[in-house]
Amino acid sequence: MEITECGPGDIPIVSPLLFRAVQGSAAAFSSVTEVERTLLEATREAGRSPWCALVARGEGEILGVAVSGPPVSSGLTAQDAELRMLAALPTGQGRRIGERLVEHLIGALRARGKIALYAQGRVESLASLTAAGAVIVRSLPSERVLSRLQVDGAVASLSTARLRLRDWQPSDVEPYVRLCQDPEVMQFLPPQTAEQCLEQVETFHRSLMKDGFGIWAVEKGDTGEFVGFTGIKLNPRLPFAPAPELAYRLARAHFGLGIATEAAQAALDYAFGLGFGEVCACTVPANTRSQAVMRRVGMSEDLGGSFRHPSLPLDHPLSAHVLFRKKNPHL
């Protein structure tokens, strides 16, 4: 099998096959002409924009097609691309054609300087993107979702007036272990060993590399001093999934200085810039300091959303959690 860019000569052959293949699905087109128009625009703009049309061929037959173009979903930017069509034709069923096309599409978009590939559809129709590491950023009408797949493999660094949120580095481990061994910092959190802290740092780094977002290390912008972490993380076990969770943890020396609020606001703004429809945060009822941060960044308590944290036994004293939410103001 080979995957090549779709050329003008392919359009009359591919269009009727693709039109028939997607009828009755969420990706259905109203006519063959609509398919032709989409492919024509993609081939005309190929190499100069998010438009990219790829065709998978094997044994003289068309096996599948993938097309990306400029974003059409709200809240996205010109640095992103959106999937316009992805289909394995009957001749390519059961051969992982979709996954192969997505792999090539990522490479093409990366070469054009794009950051992420978004796609709309039902969860089951986005299986090829999920297999490549896409995450759901928000729900849409008619049981559809918007998913996001990191393309460029870069970890974003965020800067505020006093802080820098960045990827983790080996020198962060020692101060992070000390932070997690401070009883006042961990008053409302389960205890962590040094080994667990190291594993957590490695998990944070992998997530940032894979998704382009996650839990960042936070340092002072003027001195580079490590002060803790802030970010957004995905946990399908939490009741508010697929919305990400806003999380933060600071060393005690930096309590009461507005640092948690400043860092949390930066992470929250970044999450909304990625297209997430909502961000949530949670903590135990007694942790009023953390709840104050949530309120200062504009989150509101979901009075009916209290829950038992799934990672703790039901009778654990830290199991009960209150829930705060904030909708994306740009959607």
Secondary structure, DSSP 8 states (H G I E B T S, - for coil): -EEEE--GGGHHHHHHHHHHHTTTSTT--S-HHHHHHHHHHHHHHTTSSS-EEEEEEETTEEEEEEEEES--STT--TT-EEEEEEEE-GGGTTTTHHHHHHHHHHHHHHHTT--EEEEEE-GGGGHHHHHTT-EEEEEETTTEEEEEEE-S-----EE-SSEEEE---GGGHHHHHHHHT-TTTTTTS----HHHHHHHHHHHHHHHHHHS-SEEEEEETTT--EEEEEEEE--TTSTTTTS-EEEEEE-GGGTTSSHHHHHHHHHHHHHHHTT-SEEEEEE-TT-HHHHHHHHHTT-EE-TT--EE-TTS-TTSTT-EEEEEEEE-TT-
